[in-house]
């Protein structure tokens, strides 16, 4: 009799537990990460450069493109391999250090001056005409002045890179602060926020999207100005490889340096883009709404 009661009790417990197990499955499914609607397009975007290089390889091997002007990607890869990991690493490392140092200095100064000009219309009216005039000067025009003032060491190279990164970041900071919705500022004034709290809690978060756009633009210009800096009075770096390949008539070395510049520029921009996505994860934009609808 007691065994029968125990069996009935166990069966009752199992029957009660089964609905609970089944009910947790929809919850677990609901908590699963939504599928990226652009997954196939992202994969195609990664594969597109490799497909282009494969087409160039075929066209060069079929003698459609002259190899002395457009070397095959396999020849470029062999040239970079023959340089050796240590030698190639020194060139890449020198360029990366210069870009990171120059971009860091230029962006930091641009953030400080841009914020001051965005908060003070008097300071903006005083400095903006000079900054706009300096921004129009080409990168190569700065080279003789910097060489005259600083010599041929690392200082003029880093300064030139900092100049290239400064102006887009400064412009984006000023525009980002000026474009903040007036209603948000009035809301802060209603809550009696002082100038410091108003800047930290309202102006800065609202202008961050535009500031990150300026940072990414400044980073790309830093790589461009780095090439201009290394074309003159440099003994190592990717710009030096470009100059060396041009002077020795080696297009494989020139294209190899260009491909490395493209790869490093893309990697650095991806890192900054990931930082932007993490910092601005609180946003609820129209793009997020469209992606969520497509997932549904």
Secondary structure, DSSP 4 states (H G I P E B T S, - for coil): -HHHHHHHHHHHHHHHHHHHHHHHHHHHHHHSPPPPTTHHHHHHHHHHHHHHHHHHHHHHHTTSS-TTTS--HHHHHHHHHHH-HHHHHHHHHHHHHHHHHHHHHHHHHHHHHHHHHHH-HHHHHHHHHHHHHHHTS-HHHHHHHHHHHHTTSHHHHHHHHHHHHHHHHHHHHHHHHHTS-HHHHHHHHHTT--HHHHIIIIIHHHHHHHHHHHHHHHHHHHHHHHHHHHTSS-SSSHHHHHHHHHHTT-HHHHHHHHHHHHHHHHHHHHHHHHHHHHHTTT---HHHHHHHHHH-
